[in-house]
Amino acid sequence: MIKKLFVAAFLSVAASAAFALPFGSKSVLVVEDETGKILLEKNANAVVPIASLTKLMTAMVVLDANQDMDERIAIDRTDVDTLKHSSSRVPVGSVIARRDVLLLALMSSDNRAAASLGRTYPGGFAAFKAAVNAKIAALGMTNTVIEEPTGLSPRNRSTAADLIKMAQAASKYPEITRLSTTSNEEVRLGSRAVGFHNTNRLVSAKGWDIGLSKTGYTREAGRCLIMSIKMAGKNATLVLLNAQTTSSRVLDAMNIRRFITGEEPQVAKVRKAVKSRKVAKGKRSSIRIVKAKSSISKSKKRVSTRKRR
C-alpha cells in the first residue's frame, strides 16, 4: 500500500513538473535510465507519426542480421523518395559501404540510405518488415506500427512511451551510439568526398554529453527528437514529438537539461516593437513581431532549420 502511494505521489510530482515547463512539443517523456523513473511527461501515450525516428529501428534490425558492414551497396532508383519528394545528396548509382550507408541514415538522416538498408536486407523488404515487427514485439512496443525503413510514411506511428523503449534498446548498440552522435563526416561518393553533418546540432554543442541522437521531421509528425543524455550525474533518455519548429524542439531539450541540473527553464517570448514616431494621417502603424532567439549553451551555435528532417 505504501509503495503504491509513493509511486502515485512521484507520478503526480512528475506530471506537475512537466505541466510547469513550457514545452513546445506535443508529446514529451524523460526517463532516468538506471531507475526507470519518469522525470517529465506530457501526452506520453498519444499515438502519432514518428518520421525519421524510425531509422533507429532500421539500424537495430540491420545490425541484428549481422550483415557485412564492408559490403558495398548501390543506391537504386527505387530508393528515391516518391512520397514526400525529399532531397538527398546521395546520387542514384552511388556505391557505398554498408557502414557508411548506416552512417548517412543515422547522422544526416538520409532517406535513400535508409531505404537501401531495407531493400538489401537478407530476404528483401518483406523479410526486413518481418524483422521489424519481431523487434517491436520483443521490445514490448504495443502501440507501434512501422511499415517502411525511412519514416516518410505517416503510417509509421508510435508513442513517446514506446519510443523510450526503442531508444534504450538502441543505446546498447555501440555502432548506433557512435554513428548517431558523429557531428560530421566525409563519405566518398564516386570520385569525390562529400561532407555530411548531423541533423542534431546539439551533438557538437558545448556542455552536452549525448550518447544517442536521432531527429525526425515530416509535415504530419512535426519536429521530433530522441536523445540519451548525461547531466548532473544522471543518465536519462528523452523523447520529443511534434514540435512546430526546430527552435522550439531545441528549447524543449535545453529546458529538460535545465530541469535535470536544477536550473530555471527558459520561455520563448514574443515581443512587439511599435515604431515610436508619429504615423502620417491615413497610414497604418507598423508592428513587428520579434521571436526571442534561443542559444545552445554559451556557444550560441546556430540551429539548422532545414525542412528535410
VENVENKA-V735688 format. One line per field, one symbol per residue. psi: psi as a letter, one per 40 degrees, with the letter a starting at -180 (. if undefined). burial: + if it has 9 or more other C-alpha atoms within 8 Angstrom, else -. Layout:
# VENVENKA-V735688
psi = ???
burial = ???
This chain:
# VENVENKA-V735688
psi = ddddddddddddddddddddighdidhhhhhhddeehhdihhfeehhiiebeddddddddddddefiheehhhhhideehhedefiiiehihehhiiddddddddddefhdddddddddeiheaddddddddddddddefgefhhheiededheehiaidddddddddddeehddddddeehdiihhhgbeihhhiiheheddeihehgheiihiihiddeahihhihihhfeihihihhhfididddddddddddddddeeihiihhihhhhhhdiihiheiiihhhhhhhhiihaeefihhhfied.
burial = ----------+--++-++---++++++++++++----+++++++-++-++++++++++++++----------++++--+++--------+-+-+++++-++++++++++++++++++++++--++-+++-+++-+++-+-+-++++-+++++++-++++++++++++++++-+--+++++++++--+++---+--++++-+-+-+--+-+++++++++--+++++++++++---+++++++++++++++-++-++-++++----+--+--------------------------++------------+
